Amino acid sequence: MNKQRPVNLELNTIKFPPAAVSSILHRVTGVAMFFALLFVIWAWAVSVSSADGFAMVSECMNGVVGKIIAIGTASAFTYHLLGGLRHMVMDMGYWEELESGNNSAKAVIGLWIVLTVVLGVALW
């Protein structure tokens, strides 16, 4: 059976609703935190190995790259926490309708952006 339906392979033309964006961001930040954890484990292992290792990690974390990694990790954690709380509220039976689900997703994304800016200013 040959189906003749249109296929849109241009992903940049697809408009995702806020709830879908929120769900995707929740997954992406979870993966980002996994990779950030690898850096944290490396930094911990090197910093406790010797005084020179501690100095190297301190210098790295006080540099631009270290601050970007710290802000990125804090941002990923913040969004993952907010998204997780949103999902928990939805599991309790609230915000399950289309409008309230999209509104809660917009609120979480907006709060995440504000908190990321605040954390970025505080960590820089």
C-alpha positions in Angstrom: 0.0 0.0 0.0 1.5 3.3 -1.1 0.4 6.2 1.0 0.6 9.6 -0.7 0.7 11.9 2.3 3.0 14.9 2.6 6.2 14.5 4.5 7.9 17.6 6.1 11.6 16.9 6.7 12.5 20.5 7.4 12.6 20.5 11.2 13.2 24.2 11.4 9.7 24.9 10.0 7.9 22.9 12.7 6.5 25.0 15.5 6.5 23.2 18.8 4.1 24.2 21.5 5.6 25.4 24.8 4.8 22.1 26.6 6.8 20.2 24.0 9.7 22.6 24.3 9.6 22.3 28.1 9.6 18.5 27.9 12.5 18.5 25.5 14.5 21.0 27.6 13.9 18.8 30.7 15.6 15.9 28.9 18.4 17.9 27.4 19.3 19.4 30.8 19.3 16.0 32.3 21.9 14.9 29.7 23.8 18.1 30.2 24.0 17.5 34.0 25.4 14.0 33.3 28.3 15.4 31.2 28.8 18.2 33.8 29.1 15.5 36.4 32.0 14.0 34.5 33.8 17.4 34.7 33.0 17.7 38.4 34.4 14.2 39.2 37.6 15.0 37.2 38.0 18.3 39.0 37.4 16.7 42.4 39.9 13.9 41.7 42.6 16.3 40.5 42.1 18.8 43.3 42.4 16.3 46.1 45.4 14.6 44.5 48.0 17.3 45.4 48.4 21.0 46.1 49.5 21.5 42.5 46.3 19.8 41.3 44.2 22.0 43.6 45.9 25.1 42.3 45.3 23.9 38.7 41.6 23.3 39.3 41.3 26.6 41.1 42.9 28.5 38.2 40.7 26.6 35.7 37.5 27.4 37.7 38.5 31.1 38.1 39.0 31.4 34.3 36.5 32.1 31.6 36.0 28.5 30.7 35.5 27.4 34.3 32.9 30.2 34.9 31.0 29.2 31.7 31.0 25.6 32.8 29.8 26.6 36.3 27.0 28.9 34.9 26.0 26.2 32.4 25.8 23.5 35.1 23.8 25.8 37.4 21.5 26.7 34.6 20.9 23.0 33.6 20.3 22.1 37.2 17.9 25.0 37.7 15.8 24.1 34.6 15.8 20.4 35.4 14.6 21.2 38.9 11.9 23.5 37.8 10.8 21.2 35.0 10.8 18.3 37.4 8.6 20.2 39.8 6.2 21.1 36.9 6.0 17.4 36.0 5.4 16.4 39.6 2.5 18.9 39.8 1.1 17.5 36.5 1.4 14.0 38.0 -0.8 15.1 40.8 -3.5 16.0 38.3 -3.0 19.7 37.9 -2.0 21.7 34.7 -3.0 18.8 32.5 -5.2 20.8 30.2 -3.7 22.2 27.0 -3.9 25.9 28.0 -2.7 25.4 31.6 0.0 23.0 30.5 1.3 25.5 28.0 1.1 28.4 30.5 3.0 26.4 33.1 5.6 25.6 30.5 6.0 29.3 29.6 6.2 30.2 33.3 8.9 27.6 33.9 11.0 28.7 30.9 10.6 32.3 31.9 11.6 31.7 35.5 14.6 29.6 34.3 15.8 32.5 32.1 15.5 34.9 35.0 17.3 32.6 37.5 20.0 31.8 35.0 20.7 35.5 34.5 20.8 36.0 38.3 23.1 33.0 38.8 25.3 34.2 35.9 25.8 37.6 37.5 26.4 36.0 40.9 28.9 33.5 39.6 30.8 35.8 37.3 
